[in-house]
Amino acid sequence: MTGYTARLSTVLGEPPMRYRDAVAWRRLERDLRVSLPTEYKEIVDGYAPVEINGHLHLMHPATRRWNLAEKIRSTSEAWSQVEWDEDEPEGDPRESLGVFELRFGDADGLIPIASTNRGETIFYAPKGGQGAGTLFVENGEGEFFEYSMGFAEWLWHWLNGEEVTGPGGSACYPGPVALRNLPMTADERPEMRYGPAPGV
């Protein structure tokens, strides 16, 4: 458990690990032809499918509903159809990635790994950060912002209300972190639960 992953457990609470499945991860990574960051997989295995603080959605590769592999596929297909104004997006990730064409859903481009109900998409770029991997966040308005950090660190900053989805994109709420399991059937209404109180 990395430093930020350990910190997250203090505010998210004990991970229920409802759908932990190494085979599902291997299948997804085989399709993507890249390994996803270990800390990201630990967080997803621990809590997903889940909505955090009413906005951030994490999906899981082992579930039928809220399936991460399907979400990556559909989101990547949608982004691949975008025609950029004047041929480039704001905060164009291509220069940082060292590529001529902006691609989605594979090791050479941006892999969508999380999203918010405010329209923001969090992408993992395996070849970003000089090959160490980095994150790009699209703010829902076609602007990309690069964050040279792992997902656990990004999530920690997001939970603390820091602007890690672009300027003006903070989402800080007082009190314990709110978590709601995403419903696994059409009629399920999961209750909200809360992480430990700050300082506990």
C-alpha positions as semicolon CSV with decimal commas, in nm:
position;residue;x (nm);y (nm);z (nm)
1;M;0,000;0,000;0,000
2;T;0,152;0,330;-0,110
3;G;0,162;0,637;0,112
4;Y;-0,138;0,800;-0,055
5;T;-0,330;0,472;-0,071
6;A;-0,279;0,435;0,305
7;R;-0,393;0,795;0,359
8;L;-0,707;0,731;0,155
9;S;-0,803;0,437;0,374
10;T;-0,815;0,674;0,672
11;V;-1,086;0,885;0,507
12;L;-1,266;0,625;0,293
13;G;-1,284;0,364;0,565
14;E;-1,213;-0,008;0,550
15;P;-1,242;-0,124;0,186
16;P;-1,525;-0,377;0,143
17;M;-1,353;-0,540;-0,159
18;R;-1,684;-0,671;-0,290
19;Y;-1,563;-0,759;-0,641
20;R;-1,188;-0,814;-0,618
21;D;-1,095;-1,027;-0,921
22;A;-0,742;-1,064;-1,059
23;V;-0,869;-1,245;-1,370
24;A;-1,090;-0,949;-1,469
25;W;-0,793;-0,714;-1,439
26;R;-0,572;-0,941;-1,650
27;R;-0,840;-0,958;-1,919
28;L;-0,880;-0,579;-1,923
29;E;-0,506;-0,515;-1,933
30;R;-0,463;-0,770;-2,212
31;D;-0,725;-0,583;-2,417
32;L;-0,559;-0,248;-2,344
33;R;-0,210;-0,395;-2,400
34;V;-0,084;-0,210;-2,094
35;S;-0,072;-0,260;-1,716
36;L;-0,280;-0,015;-1,517
37;P;-0,121;0,136;-1,205
38;T;-0,125;-0,094;-0,902
39;E;-0,256;0,175;-0,665
40;Y;-0,546;0,251;-0,899
41;K;-0,640;-0,118;-0,910
42;E;-0,617;-0,139;-0,530
43;I;-0,858;0,153;-0,488
44;V;-1,102;0,017;-0,747
45;D;-1,085;-0,334;-0,598
46;G;-1,141;-0,190;-0,253
47;Y;-1,443;0,032;-0,317
48;A;-1,588;0,017;-0,671
49;P;-1,842;0,040;-0,820
50;V;-1,894;0,352;-0,611
51;E;-1,989;0,718;-0,619
52;I;-1,767;0,933;-0,397
53;N;-1,886;1,265;-0,250
54;G;-2,180;1,271;-0,489
55;H;-1,966;1,324;-0,800
56;L;-1,676;1,086;-0,869
57;H;-1,763;0,748;-1,020
58;L;-1,528;0,449;-1,004
59;M;-1,624;0,136;-1,195
60;H;-1,496;-0,222;-1,171
61;P;-1,386;-0,469;-1,442
62;A;-1,553;-0,769;-1,273
63;T;-1,913;-0,641;-1,259
64;R;-2,186;-0,661;-1,522
65;R;-2,326;-0,317;-1,443
66;W;-2,084;-0,026;-1,406
67;N;-1,824;-0,234;-1,589
68;L;-1,489;-0,061;-1,622
69;A;-1,388;-0,236;-1,944
70;E;-1,714;-0,136;-2,114
71;K;-1,683;0,220;-1,986
72;I;-1,326;0,250;-2,115
73;R;-1,435;0,112;-2,451
74;S;-1,741;0,335;-2,497
75;T;-1,571;0,649;-2,366
76;S;-1,266;0,591;-2,586
77;E;-1,486;0,539;-2,892
78;A;-1,673;0,860;-2,820
79;W;-1,354;1,061;-2,774
80;S;-1,204;0,913;-3,090
81;Q;-1,490;1,069;-3,289
82;V;-1,423;1,423;-3,165
83;E;-1,312;1,672;-3,427
84;W;-1,110;1,940;-3,251
85;D;-1,161;2,307;-3,334
86;E;-0,857;2,421;-3,531
87;D;-0,725;2,065;-3,502
88;E;-0,616;2,078;-3,139
89;P;-0,779;2,069;-2,795
90;E;-0,702;2,319;-2,522
91;G;-0,409;2,183;-2,320
92;D;-0,327;1,947;-2,609
93;P;-0,179;1,628;-2,454
94;R;0,005;1,530;-2,774
95;E;0,313;1,737;-2,702
96;S;0,357;1,586;-2,357
97;L;0,299;1,235;-2,492
98;G;0,528;1,285;-2,791
99;V;0,265;1,174;-3,043
100;F;0,118;1,331;-3,356
101;E;-0,231;1,187;-3,316
102;L;-0,437;1,197;-2,999
103;R;-0,555;0,844;-2,930
104;F;-0,785;0,699;-2,670
105;G;-0,809;0,360;-2,504
106;D;-0,463;0,224;-2,570
107;A;-0,107;0,232;-2,438
108;D;-0,002;0,513;-2,674
109;G;-0,274;0,754;-2,573
110;L;-0,523;0,833;-2,299
111;I;-0,717;0,565;-2,112
112;P;-1,033;0,689;-1,934
113;I;-1,024;0,545;-1,581
114;A;-1,278;0,753;-1,387
115;S;-1,536;1,026;-1,439
116;T;-1,763;1,265;-1,256
117;N;-2,129;1,350;-1,304
118;R;-2,011;1,705;-1,373
119;G;-1,870;1,591;-1,709
120;E;-1,505;1,557;-1,608
121;T;-1,304;1,257;-1,728
122;I;-0,983;1,133;-1,567
123;F;-0,740;0,970;-1,809
124;Y;-0,431;0,760;-1,746
125;A;-0,151;0,821;-1,996
126;P;0,097;0,527;-1,978
127;K;0,357;0,714;-2,184
128;G;0,315;1,046;-2,007
129;G;0,553;1,174;-1,744
130;Q;0,852;1,068;-1,955
131;G;0,726;0,712;-1,966
132;A;0,644;0,688;-1,595
133;G;0,273;0,743;-1,652
134;T;0,071;1,052;-1,568
135;L;-0,288;1,173;-1,548
136;F;-0,482;1,407;-1,772
137;V;-0,818;1,547;-1,668
138;E;-1,065;1,681;-1,923
139;N;-1,286;1,935;-1,752
140;G;-1,605;1,870;-1,948
141;E;-1,543;2,164;-2,179
142;G;-1,273;2,016;-2,403
143;E;-0,980;2,142;-2,195
144;F;-0,711;1,901;-2,077
145;F;-0,496;1,946;-1,768
146;E;-0,195;1,729;-1,691
147;Y;-0,120;1,615;-1,336
148;S;0,212;1,442;-1,283
149;M;0,098;1,217;-1,001
150;G;-0,054;0,876;-0,944
151;F;-0,427;0,819;-0,906
152;A;-0,412;0,777;-0,527
153;E;-0,239;1,112;-0,488
154;W;-0,483;1,275;-0,731
155;L;-0,781;1,135;-0,539
156;W;-0,637;1,255;-0,209
157;H;-0,603;1,609;-0,346
158;W;-0,953;1,594;-0,500
159;L;-1,106;1,487;-0,169
160;N;-0,928;1,776;0,000
161;G;-1,088;2,027;-0,237
162;E;-0,778;2,106;-0,439
163;E;-0,815;2,204;-0,804
164;V;-0,712;1,884;-0,979
165;T;-0,976;1,899;-1,251
166;G;-0,868;2,235;-1,385
167;P;-0,920;2,589;-1,254
168;G;-1,243;2,629;-1,060
169;G;-1,301;2,255;-1,051
170;S;-1,262;2,187;-0,680
171;A;-1,530;1,990;-0,498
172;C;-1,469;2,006;-0,124
173;Y;-1,730;1,901;0,127
174;P;-1,703;1,936;0,506
175;G;-1,720;1,627;0,721
176;P;-1,659;1,262;0,641
177;V;-1,629;1,138;0,282
178;A;-1,964;1,016;0,144
179;L;-1,966;0,686;-0,044
180;R;-2,259;0,525;-0,221
181;N;-2,235;0,186;-0,389
182;L;-2,359;0,215;-0,746
183;P;-2,680;0,008;-0,786
184;M;-2,627;-0,338;-0,931
185;T;-2,993;-0,379;-1,034
186;A;-3,246;-0,133;-1,175
187;D;-3,450;-0,125;-0,853
188;E;-3,165;-0,122;-0,601
189;R;-3,132;0,197;-0,394
190;P;-2,801;0,174;-0,208
191;E;-2,773;0,381;0,107
192;M;-2,509;0,645;0,158
193;R;-2,230;0,551;0,395
194;Y;-1,951;0,765;0,533
195;G;-1,582;0,730;0,594
196;P;-1,432;0,797;0,938
197;A;-1,472;1,146;1,077
198;P;-1,167;1,368;1,021
199;G;-0,907;1,317;1,288
200;V;-1,042;0,978;1,393
